[in-house]
Amino acid sequence: MRRKKYPKHSGFSIMEVMIAVFVLSVGLVGVGQLIFSSLRHSIDSRDHIIASQLAQEGIELVRNIRDNNRLSEVDIFLGLTPGDYRIDYNDDGVQTAGLDYSLKYTANFYDHGSGSATKFARKIKIENYSEGEARKITSVVSWKGAIPETTTDCTTANKCIYIEDILTNW
């Protein structure tokens, strides 16, 4: 008599399943860390770009004061005496030192007025340059906290950026 052959039922052993789950888990954790790292670098890049633009805006606003003084036929450096200041796009001049340098966000603009608090702070430093015939303007923006006292302490690693410019009496 012939015996009927039954097909072998094959499947995965518990060890094979455990290895597959382990490999899959390691892959998913790696992808998750890659996504998190990419997101963190993207946010850092965005903050650096915003800080760069805010620093440039500070220089441009001081330059605008000098140019308006020229057009008004008054002392070109009127209101631009050496010291630490803050300035906004809607100000007529620089504001005195000792004030809060942190920037607020209102209606798509950053300024020192009212609005939502941000991580950014901007300080304008004005110094005499070339025996008073020019002014050295330094615009420092920090997005970590306090603004450093010197520009040597202002680095990207410290989440700080600065721009310097020399304004002359042309």
C-alpha positions as CSV (number, residue, x, y, z in Angstrom):
1,M,0.0,0.0,0.0
2,R,1.2,3.4,-0.8
3,R,1.5,6.0,1.8
4,K,0.2,9.4,1.1
5,K,2.8,12.1,1.2
6,Y,1.8,15.2,3.0
7,P,3.5,18.4,2.1
8,K,5.9,19.7,4.7
9,H,4.6,22.7,6.5
10,S,7.4,25.2,6.8
11,G,7.5,28.5,8.7
12,F,9.8,30.8,10.5
13,S,11.4,29.7,13.7
14,I,11.2,31.9,16.7
15,M,14.9,32.7,16.4
16,E,14.5,33.9,12.8
17,V,11.6,36.1,13.8
18,M,13.6,37.6,16.7
19,I,16.5,38.4,14.4
20,A,14.3,40.0,11.8
21,V,12.6,42.2,14.5
22,F,16.0,43.2,15.9
23,V,17.3,44.2,12.4
24,L,14.1,46.1,11.7
25,S,14.3,47.9,15.0
26,V,17.9,48.9,14.5
27,G,17.0,50.3,11.1
28,L,14.0,52.3,12.4
29,V,16.0,53.7,15.2
30,G,18.8,54.8,12.8
31,V,16.3,56.4,10.5
32,G,14.6,58.2,13.4
33,Q,17.9,59.6,14.7
34,L,18.7,60.8,11.1
35,I,15.4,62.6,10.9
36,F,15.9,64.2,14.3
37,S,19.4,65.3,13.5
38,S,18.3,66.7,10.1
39,L,15.5,68.7,11.8
40,R,17.9,70.1,14.5
41,H,20.4,71.2,11.8
42,S,17.5,72.8,9.8
43,I,16.3,74.8,12.8
44,D,19.9,75.9,13.6
45,S,20.4,77.0,10.0
46,R,17.1,78.9,10.0
47,D,18.1,80.7,13.3
48,H,21.5,81.6,11.8
49,I,19.9,83.1,8.7
50,I,17.4,85.1,10.7
51,A,20.2,86.4,13.0
52,S,22.3,87.3,10.0
53,Q,19.5,89.3,8.5
54,L,18.8,91.0,11.9
55,A,22.4,92.0,12.2
56,Q,22.5,93.4,8.7
57,E,19.2,95.3,9.4
58,G,20.9,96.9,12.4
59,I,23.7,98.2,10.2
60,E,21.3,99.4,7.6
61,L,19.2,101.3,10.1
62,V,22.2,103.2,11.5
63,R,23.4,103.9,7.9
64,N,19.9,105.3,7.3
65,I,20.3,107.7,10.2
66,R,23.6,109.0,8.8
67,D,22.1,109.4,5.3
68,N,19.0,111.3,6.7
69,N,21.4,113.6,8.6
70,R,23.2,114.3,5.3
71,L,19.9,115.1,3.6
72,S,18.8,117.3,6.5
73,E,22.1,119.2,6.2
74,V,22.9,118.6,9.9
75,D,26.0,117.0,11.5
76,I,26.3,113.7,9.7
77,F,26.9,111.9,13.0
78,L,24.2,113.6,14.9
79,G,22.7,111.0,17.3
80,L,25.5,108.5,16.6
81,T,27.8,109.1,19.6
82,P,29.9,106.2,20.8
83,G,28.0,103.7,23.1
84,D,25.8,100.7,23.1
85,Y,22.3,101.1,21.7
86,R,19.3,99.3,20.3
87,I,17.5,100.3,17.1
88,D,14.3,99.3,15.3
89,Y,12.9,99.9,11.8
90,N,10.3,102.3,13.2
91,D,12.6,104.4,15.3
92,D,13.9,107.9,14.4
93,G,17.2,107.2,16.0
94,V,19.2,104.8,18.2
95,Q,17.8,104.2,21.7
96,T,20.0,104.6,24.8
97,A,22.0,101.7,26.3
98,G,21.0,99.8,29.4
99,L,17.8,98.7,27.8
100,D,16.5,95.3,27.1
101,Y,18.1,94.1,23.9
102,S,15.7,91.1,23.3
103,L,13.6,91.3,20.2
104,K,9.8,90.7,20.0
105,Y,7.9,89.5,16.9
106,T,4.9,91.6,15.8
107,A,3.1,91.7,12.5
108,N,6.0,89.9,10.6
109,F,8.6,92.2,12.1
110,Y,11.2,91.9,14.8
111,D,11.5,94.9,17.1
112,H,12.1,95.8,20.7
113,G,8.5,96.9,21.3
114,S,5.6,94.7,22.3
115,G,4.8,91.3,20.8
116,S,5.7,87.7,21.1
117,A,9.0,87.1,22.9
118,T,11.7,85.5,20.6
119,K,15.1,84.0,21.3
120,F,16.9,86.8,19.4
121,A,18.5,89.9,20.9
122,R,20.3,92.7,19.0
123,K,22.8,95.3,20.3
124,I,24.3,98.1,18.2
125,K,27.8,99.4,19.3
126,I,29.0,102.7,17.9
127,E,32.7,103.7,18.3
128,N,34.8,106.6,17.0
129,Y,37.0,105.6,14.1
130,S,39.8,107.4,12.4
131,E,40.0,110.3,14.9
132,G,36.3,111.0,14.9
133,E,36.0,111.3,11.1
134,A,34.1,108.0,10.9
135,R,32.1,105.7,13.1
136,K,32.6,101.9,13.5
137,I,29.2,100.3,13.8
138,T,28.9,96.7,15.2
139,S,25.6,95.0,15.1
140,V,25.6,91.9,17.4
141,V,22.7,89.4,17.4
142,S,22.4,86.5,19.8
143,W,19.9,83.7,19.8
144,K,21.0,81.9,22.9
145,G,20.6,84.4,25.6
146,A,22.9,87.2,26.8
147,I,24.9,89.2,24.2
148,P,28.6,88.8,24.8
149,E,30.6,91.9,25.8
150,T,33.2,91.5,23.0
151,T,32.9,90.2,19.5
152,T,35.7,87.7,20.1
153,D,33.2,85.8,22.3
154,C,30.6,86.0,19.6
155,T,30.7,82.8,17.5
156,T,28.3,80.6,15.7
157,A,28.9,77.9,18.4
158,N,27.8,80.4,21.0
159,K,24.8,81.2,18.8
160,C,25.9,84.7,18.2
161,I,26.8,86.6,15.0
162,Y,28.0,90.2,14.4
163,I,28.6,92.5,11.5
164,E,30.9,95.5,11.5
165,D,30.9,98.5,9.2
166,I,32.7,101.8,9.0
167,L,30.5,104.9,8.3
168,T,32.4,107.8,6.9
169,N,31.6,111.4,6.4
170,W,31.3,111.5,2.7
